[in-house]
Amino acid sequence: MTATSAAPTDRARSRARTGGPDEGSSWLEHVLGWTLVVVVAMFVTQVGWL
């Protein structure tokens, strides 16, 4: 692969943002996200789904 053929891919990747958190997001977001995962898992096991 040459630098010329890789350039359009890099440009497309930088434009294709999904609106998710940045790579350098704060630790609070990670803690809250994992807390949500644990709460949902506890709820699912209590209800008996899956």
Buried (B, 14 or more C-beta within 10 A) or exposed (E): EEEEEEEEEEEEEEEEEEEEEEEEEEEEEEEEEEEEEEEEEEEEEEEEEE
